[in-house]
Amino acid sequence: MAGMTKGARITGETRDKVKSDLKAQYEGGASIRSLAESTGRSYGFVHKVLVESDAHLRGRGGANRRKAKT
């Protein structure tokens, strides 16, 4: 994905290629944040592209924020 400049509009065949590349990497285990960092794009852009490509998005990780039962 070399040649992507931050904030540049990506359309047509280039966008299709970006979608397939990001989807493959995400389904291979990469996080949205790591993809955003490696491409120089925002979290929102990567998320939107993954949704457009019909990628199955994983749930959030980490601890739940539930109150302890007494």
MARFIPA-98694 format. One line per field, with one value per residue: residue number from 0; x, y negated, z negated of N, C-alpha, C in turn; residue in three letters. Coordinates in nm, 4 decimals. Example, Ala and Ser with C-alpha at 12.3 -4.5 7.8 and 13.67 -1.06 7.14 Angstrom:
BEGIN
nr	c(0  1)
n.px	c(1.3190  1.2850)
n.py	c(0.5690  0.2250)
n.pz	c(-0.7800  -0.7080)
ca.px	c(1.2300  1.3670)
ca.py	c(0.4500  0.1060)
ca.pz	c(-0.7800  -0.7140)
c.px	c(1.3200  1.2900)
c.py	c(0.3300  -0.0030)
c.pz	c(-0.7800  -0.7870)
rest	c(ALA  SER)
***
This chain:
BEGIN
nr	c(0  1  2  3  4  5  6  7  8  9  10  11  12  13  14  15  16  17  18  19  20  21  22  23  24  25  26  27  28  29  30  31  32  33  34  35  36  37  38  39  40  41  42  43  44  45  46  47  48  49  50  51  52  53  54  55  56  57  58  59  60  61  62  63  64  65  66  67  68  69)
n.px	c(0.0805  0.1969  0.2543  0.0215  -0.1011  -0.1513  -0.4817  -0.5475  -0.7833  -0.9156  -1.0055  -1.1919  -1.0124  -0.7879  -0.8940  -1.0380  -0.8268  -0.6967  -0.9018  -0.9193  -0.6597  -0.6440  -0.8545  -0.7644  -0.5347  -0.6521  -0.8225  -0.6271  -0.5394  -0.4443  -0.4905  -0.7356  -0.6296  -0.3526  -0.3380  -0.4198  -0.2083  0.0094  -0.0564  -0.0802  -0.3223  -0.6435  -0.8092  -1.0848  -1.1060  -0.9909  -1.1655  -1.4072  -1.3450  -1.3077  -1.5673  -1.6992  -1.5855  -1.7067  -1.5926  -1.5724  -1.6082  -1.4235  -1.5085  -1.4638  -1.1736  -1.0355  -1.1031  -1.4261  -1.6517  -1.8055  -1.9947  -1.8893  -2.0528  -2.2285)
n.py	c(0.1182  -0.1125  -0.4554  -0.5740  -0.8689  -1.0630  -1.1459  -1.1676  -1.1197  -0.8075  -0.6161  -0.4107  -0.1547  -0.1557  -0.1884  0.0500  0.2324  0.1563  0.2154  0.4995  0.5740  0.4716  0.6121  0.8784  0.8680  0.7966  1.0141  1.1962  1.1508  0.9001  0.5902  0.3236  0.0816  0.1285  0.1609  -0.0912  -0.2461  -0.1375  -0.2017  -0.4712  -0.5914  -0.6901  -0.5448  -0.5391  -0.5460  -0.2983  -0.1234  -0.1833  -0.1022  0.1717  0.2452  0.1857  0.3830  0.6080  0.7485  0.9641  0.8242  0.8306  0.8618  0.6281  0.6479  0.7155  0.6387  0.6717  0.4167  0.4514  0.4245  0.5643  0.8412  0.8385)
n.pz	c(0.0000  0.0572  0.1301  0.0525  -0.0560  -0.3476  -0.4117  -0.1434  0.1173  0.1985  0.4643  0.7003  0.8754  0.7129  0.4565  0.4377  0.4330  0.1961  0.0148  0.0399  -0.0398  -0.3056  -0.4227  -0.4019  -0.5652  -0.8093  -0.8575  -0.8866  -1.1389  -1.2178  -1.3927  -1.3804  -1.4632  -1.4340  -1.1584  -1.0751  -1.1713  -1.0266  -0.7651  -0.7672  -0.7781  -0.9182  -1.2069  -1.1685  -0.8854  -0.8135  -0.9465  -0.8123  -0.5502  -0.5923  -0.6666  -0.4260  -0.2694  -0.3553  -0.5677  -0.8477  -1.1458  -1.4449  -1.7943  -2.0674  -2.2711  -2.5983  -2.9476  -3.0987  -3.2071  -3.4436  -3.7454  -4.0511  -4.1973  -4.5039)
ca.px	c(0.0000  0.2864  0.2048  -0.0984  -0.0676  -0.2510  -0.5916  -0.5770  -0.9019  -0.8808  -1.1237  -1.1751  -0.9344  -0.6974  -0.9724  -1.0666  -0.7034  -0.6776  -1.0024  -0.8835  -0.5370  -0.6746  -0.9394  -0.6791  -0.4500  -0.7374  -0.8657  -0.5072  -0.5128  -0.4022  -0.5961  -0.7671  -0.5317  -0.2217  -0.3513  -0.4229  -0.0724  0.1001  -0.0920  -0.0815  -0.4613  -0.7109  -0.8848  -1.2156  -1.0916  -0.9683  -1.2904  -1.5035  -1.3033  -1.3359  -1.7130  -1.7302  -1.5364  -1.7815  -1.5095  -1.6375  -1.5334  -1.4130  -1.5537  -1.3578  -1.1086  -1.0174  -1.1898  -1.5592  -1.6631  -1.9237  -1.9787  -1.8777  -2.1719  -2.2040)
ca.py	c(0.0000  -0.2273  -0.5634  -0.6344  -0.9843  -1.0881  -1.2335  -1.1652  -1.0442  -0.6827  -0.5731  -0.3200  -0.0319  -0.1708  -0.1612  0.1941  0.3005  0.1260  0.2936  0.6417  0.5875  0.4506  0.7229  0.9964  0.8489  0.7988  1.1518  1.2681  1.1261  0.7626  0.5061  0.2027  -0.0206  0.1559  0.1335  -0.2369  -0.2954  -0.0937  -0.2655  -0.6165  -0.6373  -0.6954  -0.4279  -0.5479  -0.5081  -0.1535  -0.0601  -0.2013  -0.0178  0.3105  0.2629  0.1882  0.5078  0.7169  0.8247  0.9951  0.7502  0.8948  0.7835  0.5642  0.7305  0.6477  0.6733  0.6121  0.3135  0.4818  0.4113  0.6919  0.8764  0.8418)
ca.pz	c(0.0000  0.0664  0.2129  -0.0056  -0.1368  -0.4504  -0.3744  0.0000  0.1543  0.2659  0.5377  0.8137  0.8612  0.5990  0.3358  0.4368  0.3922  0.0541  -0.0588  0.0355  -0.1192  -0.4471  -0.4666  -0.4173  -0.6827  -0.9280  -0.8786  -0.9268  -1.2795  -1.2474  -1.4507  -1.3041  -1.5030  -1.3730  -1.0148  -1.0600  -1.1924  -0.9198  -0.6382  -0.7806  -0.7685  -1.0474  -1.2523  -1.1024  -0.7452  -0.8062  -0.9874  -0.7037  -0.4380  -0.6301  -0.6577  -0.2824  -0.2107  -0.4196  -0.6609  -0.9747  -1.2470  -1.5751  -1.9086  -2.1439  -2.3714  -2.7260  -3.0597  -3.1043  -3.3102  -3.5250  -3.8896  -4.1208  -4.2745  -4.6488)
c.px	c(0.0849  0.2236  0.0759  -0.0543  -0.1835  -0.3559  -0.6269  -0.6985  -0.8595  -1.0074  -1.0884  -1.0981  -0.8403  -0.7707  -1.0056  -0.9450  -0.6773  -0.7752  -0.9613  -0.7578  -0.5653  -0.7596  -0.8555  -0.5928  -0.5316  -0.7815  -0.7479  -0.4662  -0.4696  -0.5198  -0.6206  -0.6654  -0.3959  -0.2260  -0.3519  -0.2824  0.0195  0.0701  -0.0885  -0.2212  -0.5247  -0.7794  -1.0187  -1.2104  -1.0779  -1.0964  -1.3926  -1.4710  -1.3308  -1.4858  -1.7552  -1.6916  -1.6054  -1.6946  -1.5895  -1.5538  -1.5380  -1.4672  -1.4352  -1.2998  -1.1045  -1.1204  -1.3247  -1.5641  -1.7897  -1.8921  -1.9703  -2.0048  -2.1362  -2.2685)
c.py	c(-0.1246  -0.3324  -0.6258  -0.7516  -1.0138  -1.1867  -1.2337  -1.0773  -0.9213  -0.6287  -0.4687  -0.1933  -0.0379  -0.1392  -0.0125  0.2727  0.2797  0.2083  0.4394  0.6643  0.5747  0.5648  0.8478  0.9855  0.8571  0.9418  1.2423  1.2399  0.9852  0.6840  0.3850  0.0944  0.0028  0.1310  -0.0170  -0.2947  -0.2604  -0.1603  -0.4169  -0.6747  -0.6352  -0.5629  -0.4235  -0.5056  -0.3574  -0.0798  -0.0662  -0.1112  0.1299  0.3395  0.2720  0.3209  0.6303  0.8059  0.8489  0.9306  0.8234  0.8022  0.7212  0.6618  0.6583  0.6885  0.6060  0.5129  0.3342  0.4625  0.5506  0.7161  0.8839  0.9581)
c.pz	c(0.0000  0.1566  0.1612  -0.0907  -0.2306  -0.4005  -0.2269  0.0266  0.2339  0.3308  0.6428  0.7816  0.7410  0.4693  0.3251  0.3893  0.2428  -0.0294  -0.0698  -0.0481  -0.2691  -0.5018  -0.4920  -0.5426  -0.8106  -0.9590  -0.9137  -1.0700  -1.3156  -1.3052  -1.3607  -1.3368  -1.4384  -1.2221  -0.9886  -1.0724  -1.0754  -0.7857  -0.6450  -0.7658  -0.9065  -1.0789  -1.1790  -0.9574  -0.7328  -0.8424  -0.8739  -0.5851  -0.4692  -0.6232  -0.5116  -0.2187  -0.2709  -0.5067  -0.7883  -1.0850  -1.3804  -1.6828  -1.9788  -2.2434  -2.5047  -2.8285  -3.0464  -3.2185  -3.3911  -3.6716  -3.9499  -4.2004  -4.4223  -4.7156)
rest	c(MET  ALA  GLY  MET  THR  LYS  GLY  ALA  ARG  ILE  THR  GLY  GLU  THR  ARG  ASP  LYS  VAL  LYS  SER  ASP  LEU  LYS  ALA  GLN  TYR  GLU  GLY  GLY  ALA  SER  ILE  ARG  SER  LEU  ALA  GLU  SER  THR  GLY  ARG  SER  TYR  GLY  PHE  VAL  HIS  LYS  VAL  LEU  VAL  GLU  SER  ASP  ALA  HIS  LEU  ARG  GLY  ARG  GLY  GLY  ALA  ASN  ARG  ARG  LYS  ALA  LYS  THR)
***
